[in-house]
Amino acid sequence: MRYVIVGSGPAGLSAIESIREVDRDNEVLLVTAEKYVGYSKPLITYLLGKMTEKSKMFYRTEEFLKENDVSILPETKITGLATEDKLLFAENGEKIEYDKLLIATGGRPFISEIEGLKGQDGIFTFTTWEDEEKVENYIKENKIEDAIVLGGGLIGLKTTEALMKLGLKVTIIELSDRILSVTFDRKASEIITRALKKEGCEVITGDTVVRVKGKKRISKITLKSGKEINTQLLIIAIGVKPNVEFLEDSGIDINRGIVVNEKMETSVNDVYAAGDCTEFLDLIDGQRKTIAIWPVAVSQGKVAGYNMVGKDSKYPGGIPMNSVELAGVPTVSVGHTNLIEENGFEVLTFENKDTYKKIVLKDNKIVGAILVNNIDRAGIYTGLILQRIDVSSFKNKLLDENFGFVYLPREFRKMMLEGDVKVWLE
Ligand SMILES: Cc1cc2nc3c(=O)[nH]c(=O)nc-3n(C[C@H](O)[C@H](O)[C@H](O)COP(=O)(O)OP(=O)(O)OC[C@H]3O[C@@H](n4cnc5c(N)ncnc54)[C@H](O)[C@@H]3O)c2cc1C
C-alpha cells in the first residue's frame, strides 16, 4: 500500500499525522512543488518585515518527517493524473504510482489582465516562502524605497505591513470602495485605513492598475482613473483561487474547488482532497465554498488522513475566521460579518474611539463577529457561533466590557472547558 500526498501545506502534513497515527508500516510519499517543506505561510510577511526569523518558520521539521518514515519529493510539480491507472505525472517526466492519493495543493494567486506585465522585473505575487525570498532580494539589490500593493485584502495588507517595516513608502490600490471589504465591515475598514494612513501608507480605493511601464524593470503604473505613479516594485495580491488546473482531464468533479464529501473523498475512488484546493460546507449558510484559512486546512487534512487508512472520520464544515494585527491594530473577524438588518439579521455594536465590536445574529444565534482593538472575547464568540447556541438569555450582555464565561449556559461552559469546542477550531 502506498499513500501519496501532493502538497506539503497544513492539509497535507496533518493528513500524514493521521495516517501515521493508525498505520506505521505502509509507505507514505510526500510530493511538493516547493523546496521548503513544513513552513508556516502566514509567517512569510513577518519574515519579510523582520518580525520573525528563518528558524521560526517551520512548524513541522525534517526530523518530524524522518521520524514518521515519510519519503519526500520536493520541487516536483504534478501536472496530470490518470485515475484509471492510479498514476501521477510530474513536470520533470516522473510517473508516480499510488494506491490512495490526497490532493492538498492549496491555492494559487490570481493575476488580472494588466497591459505590459510580462517581461518586467519588479513584479511579484506573495504567497510562498520563495516569493518572500525573491522580494527580499529584489528590495536589497535594487535599494527599493517605495512599493505598490495591488489588493487591499488580508494578504495585501499583511504584505504592506512588512514592506513598511522595511522602511518602504507603500501605496495600496483597491478596486472596491474600501479595503478589507470581504473580511470586515465598513466601520472596521475605516479604523484600519486610518491606522495605515497614520503610519504613512497611501490608500487608493475604487481604482486598479491597468498598465505597467518600464524598460525590463517596472518604473511606472497607470491606474484605471488615468493617474500615473512611479514605482520600482509592484506586489499583486488580489486573491487566490484553488490550485486545480492540473486535474482538468482527471475526471474528478471540480466546481470552483475540488468537490469533496464530509470524508474528504472526491468523486473518484481512492482520491481524497483537503485544504484550500477544495470546496465544502460553510456551517453558517450551508453553501459549498472554499474557506481558505489555516485551521480549515488542518481539520480537513486530519479527516482525510484518517479516512485514507480506513478510520471513519467526518468533517462537519467550517466558518471563515481571521485574527491578524494590521498597522498595529489587533483585529478578529469570525463568521459572516457583512450582513445587514434589512435582511433579517440583528446587529449589535459597541464603539469607543478606535475600539469597535460588532455581533451579527440570526434567530438569536450569533453568525458573525468583528473585534477591532479589543479582541479579548474572540474565542467565546467563535465557540457560540460554531455550537449555534441560543444567546437570547444573555444577548444584552454580549458586548459588555466584562462579558465572559459566567454568562454562558452551563453545558456550553463545560464543552469549552473540556475542549469539545476547540475540536472544531483546530
Ligand atoms: C501571506 C499569507 C498569509 C496568510 N495568513 C493567514 C492567517 O493569518 N490565518 C490563516 O488562517 N490563514 C492564513 N493564510 C492562509 C493559509 O496559509 C492557507 O489557508 C493554508 O496554507 C492552506 O493550506 P493547504 O495545505 O490547503 O495549502 P498550502 O499551504 O497552499 O500548500 C499547498 C502545497 O501544495 C503544493 N503544490 C501546489 N501545486 C502543486 C503541484 N501541482 N504539484 C505538487 N505540489 C503542489 C505547494 O507547493 C504547497 O506545498 C495566509 C496565506 C498567505 C499566503
The ligand as an SDF file (V2000), in Angstrom:
LIG
                    3D

 53 58  0  0  0  0  0  0  0  0999 V2000
    0.8090   35.6460    3.1220 C   0  0  0  0  0  0  0  0  0  0  0  0
   -0.2470   34.7330    3.6910 C   0  0  0  0  0  0  0  0  0  0  0  0
   -0.7480   34.9740    4.9470 C   0  0  0  0  0  0  0  0  0  0  0  0
   -1.7340   34.1570    5.4890 C   0  0  0  0  0  0  0  0  0  0  0  0
   -2.1930   34.4040    6.7450 N   0  0  0  0  0  0  0  0  0  0  0  0
   -3.1170   33.5830    7.2920 C   0  0  0  0  0  0  0  0  0  0  0  0
   -3.5860   33.7880    8.6160 C   0  0  0  0  0  0  0  0  0  0  0  0
   -3.1730   34.7320    9.2950 O   0  0  0  0  0  0  0  0  0  0  0  0
   -4.5080   32.9120    9.1240 N   0  0  0  0  0  0  0  0  0  0  0  0
   -4.9920   31.8670    8.3880 C   0  0  0  0  0  0  0  0  0  0  0  0
   -5.8230   31.0880    8.8850 O   0  0  0  0  0  0  0  0  0  0  0  0
   -4.5740   31.6470    7.1200 N   0  0  0  0  0  0  0  0  0  0  0  0
   -3.6530   32.4820    6.5640 C   0  0  0  0  0  0  0  0  0  0  0  0
   -3.2110   32.2480    5.2880 N   0  0  0  0  0  0  0  0  0  0  0  0
   -3.8230   31.1390    4.5220 C   0  0  0  0  0  0  0  0  0  0  0  0
   -3.1950   29.7960    4.8840 C   0  0  0  0  0  0  0  0  0  0  0  0
   -1.8040   29.8680    4.7860 O   0  0  0  0  0  0  0  0  0  0  0  0
   -3.7610   28.7330    3.9490 C   0  0  0  0  0  0  0  0  0  0  0  0
   -5.1600   28.6650    4.1510 O   0  0  0  0  0  0  0  0  0  0  0  0
   -3.1420   27.3640    4.1780 C   0  0  0  0  0  0  0  0  0  0  0  0
   -1.7530   27.3890    3.9940 O   0  0  0  0  0  0  0  0  0  0  0  0
   -3.7830   26.3400    3.2390 C   0  0  0  0  0  0  0  0  0  0  0  0
   -3.1810   25.1190    3.4400 O   0  0  0  0  0  0  0  0  0  0  0  0
   -3.1640   23.9900    2.2980 P   0  0  0  0  0  0  0  0  0  0  0  0
   -2.4160   22.8420    2.8860 O   0  0  0  0  0  0  0  0  0  0  0  0
   -4.5220   23.7800    1.7820 O   0  0  0  0  0  0  0  0  0  0  0  0
   -2.3490   24.6340    1.0960 O   0  0  0  0  0  0  0  0  0  0  0  0
   -0.9360   25.3550    1.0230 P   0  0  0  0  0  0  0  0  0  0  0  0
   -0.4400   25.7410    2.3600 O   0  0  0  0  0  0  0  0  0  0  0  0
   -1.1000   26.4140   -0.0020 O   0  0  0  0  0  0  0  0  0  0  0  0
    0.0170   24.2290    0.4680 O   0  0  0  0  0  0  0  0  0  0  0  0
   -0.1240   23.7480   -0.8390 C   0  0  0  0  0  0  0  0  0  0  0  0
    1.0350   22.8520   -1.1470 C   0  0  0  0  0  0  0  0  0  0  0  0
    0.8080   22.2420   -2.4110 O   0  0  0  0  0  0  0  0  0  0  0  0
    1.9800   22.3120   -3.1910 C   0  0  0  0  0  0  0  0  0  0  0  0
    1.5620   22.2620   -4.5990 N   0  0  0  0  0  0  0  0  0  0  0  0
    0.7340   23.0940   -5.2430 C   0  0  0  0  0  0  0  0  0  0  0  0
    0.5550   22.7120   -6.5190 N   0  0  0  0  0  0  0  0  0  0  0  0
    1.2830   21.5990   -6.6850 C   0  0  0  0  0  0  0  0  0  0  0  0
    1.5100   20.7310   -7.7690 C   0  0  0  0  0  0  0  0  0  0  0  0
    0.9300   20.9120   -8.9680 N   0  0  0  0  0  0  0  0  0  0  0  0
    2.3510   19.6860   -7.5850 N   0  0  0  0  0  0  0  0  0  0  0  0
    2.9590   19.4820   -6.3910 C   0  0  0  0  0  0  0  0  0  0  0  0
    2.7590   20.2670   -5.3120 N   0  0  0  0  0  0  0  0  0  0  0  0
    1.9350   21.3100   -5.4540 C   0  0  0  0  0  0  0  0  0  0  0  0
    2.6310   23.6060   -2.7800 C   0  0  0  0  0  0  0  0  0  0  0  0
    4.0000   23.5870   -3.0950 O   0  0  0  0  0  0  0  0  0  0  0  0
    2.3740   23.5760   -1.2710 C   0  0  0  0  0  0  0  0  0  0  0  0
    3.3290   22.7690   -0.6250 O   0  0  0  0  0  0  0  0  0  0  0  0
   -2.2310   33.0600    4.7270 C   0  0  0  0  0  0  0  0  0  0  0  0
   -1.7250   32.8220    3.4440 C   0  0  0  0  0  0  0  0  0  0  0  0
   -0.7480   33.6490    2.9160 C   0  0  0  0  0  0  0  0  0  0  0  0
   -0.2150   33.3600    1.5460 C   0  0  0  0  0  0  0  0  0  0  0  0
  1  2  1  0
  2  3  1  0
  2 52  2  0
  3  4  2  0
  4  5  1  0
  4 50  1  0
  5  6  2  0
  6  7  1  0
  6 13  1  0
  7  8  2  0
  7  9  1  0
  9 10  1  0
 10 11  2  0
 10 12  1  0
 12 13  2  0
 13 14  1  0
 14 15  1  0
 14 50  1  0
 15 16  1  0
 16 17  1  0
 16 18  1  0
 18 19  1  0
 18 20  1  0
 20 21  1  0
 20 22  1  0
 22 23  1  0
 23 24  1  0
 24 25  2  0
 24 26  1  0
 24 27  1  0
 27 28  1  0
 28 29  2  0
 28 30  1  0
 28 31  1  0
 31 32  1  0
 32 33  1  0
 33 34  1  0
 33 48  1  0
 34 35  1  0
 35 36  1  0
 35 46  1  0
 36 37  1  0
 36 45  1  0
 37 38  2  0
 38 39  1  0
 39 40  1  0
 39 45  2  0
 40 41  1  0
 40 42  2  0
 42 43  1  0
 43 44  2  0
 44 45  1  0
 46 47  1  0
 46 48  1  0
 48 49  1  0
 50 51  2  0
 51 52  1  0
 52 53  1  0
M  END
$$$$
